[in-house]
Amino acid sequence: MKKKIASLVLAAAMVFSMSTTVFAEEVTEAQTQVAAETTDDVKDANVNDEAKAERTTNEEEQLVGKKSGNADATGTVDLSTISYSSRLRNAGDTVVIRLKTANVKRLHFYFSYKATDGKEKTFSTTSFENSKGNAVYDEMTGYWTLTVNLPDDAATGVMYLDDIQMIDQNEKYSYVWDNNQFSWEDSADLSPYYISIGGASLPSSAGRTVPHCTLNTAAGETWDGTYYKVNGEVKKDVFFFDGAYTYYLQANGTPMKSRLTYHPNGVAVIYFDENGHEVFNSFVNVKQSITGEAVDDICYFDASGYMYQDKLTYGQNGDSNLYYINPCGVMQRGGYFTFPNGDLGYAEANGALMTNQDSYSPAGALVHFDGMGHAKQ
């Protein structure tokens, strides 16, 4: 049931009970915390520089630690969960990055880019709010949300993700490196996680091209619901349209089924239902994540079959309710949440957003939810 206005008494009492002394103490504590976090960020950047230099100059020693800068570091990240609000941006724009970690107290992304003066530079995210953005961790979901204000001096080109640095509760450092040039068992290719600045062409490493085939029975092609054959040869690693539905035929020639997966372009996320049909223009109750974990997520896939991310959409079949698909591609359901721009939102258990009405924030403040479901905090 949508929340209605109850009373302003509690909010007013909270305001008048604040004292000057308490406020001053809170400001001092906040300033101390910011100073401590600033020091942490500087320290993290220095440690990252040292680790990168060691990796470059001493390959053999780095093989011992593989992804970790400290042998006993516990911080890890699930690369399959990384999502960007957009990777086609301009200098000075904001991009929101979401990802899931474990045992991580602080987290940083390090990008390399070319500045307008022609110099190669490094840009790192921050763990607290400043001119570069901020990082917020949700203990309930295990997800980080990085709000990143891109550098104003970035030239048209590509910002490449070089490192992901994780600091655990014991101040131990671990990393995910882009190790394409090495043959490490635990290496990770970070090249798909670029940001294109000023409309620069996408890197070739962003994905690959997979053929699209259409059944032509007049040419002797056959489709038995499991294998698509041309001149008796089973076609593999292709998208296939049988005249009604689109399939992805895997390395063994069979359709991918009940699967959330990345499109071969390396950017979009697509879905195939229990019959192997690619989903278009529809909501789906996804039961398994890309990494195989059990989930109960509602996602939406557009006319191209691409998962919505950080978008508002109306329901289907006459449903006039508004729904929000978050940066991870999951419909917000059952309570308060925060939009990437910091606005407050509220979604019913079925995902319908609270719109065009007043209510209270979780802190007890009176707020107004506009027609797009946003309320200023």
Secondary structure, DSSP 8 states (H G I E B T S, - for coil): -------SHHHHHHHHT--HHHHHHHHHHHHHHHHHHHHHHHHHHHHHHHHHHHHHH-HHHHHHHTTBSSTT---EEEEEEEEES-SEE-TT-EEEEEEEEES-SEEEEEEEEEBTTS-EEEEE--SS-BTTEEEEEETTTTEEEEEEE--TTB-SEEEEEEEEEEE-TT--EEEEEB-TTS--TT-B--GGG-EEETT----GGG-----EEE--GGGT-EE-SS-EEETTEE--SEEEE-SS-EEEE-TTS-B--SEEEE-TTSS-EEEE-TTS-B--SEEEEEEE-TTS-EEEEEEEE-TTS-B--SEEEE-STT---EEEE-TTS-B--SEEEE-TTS-EEEE-TT--B--SEEEE-TTS-EEEE-TTS-B--
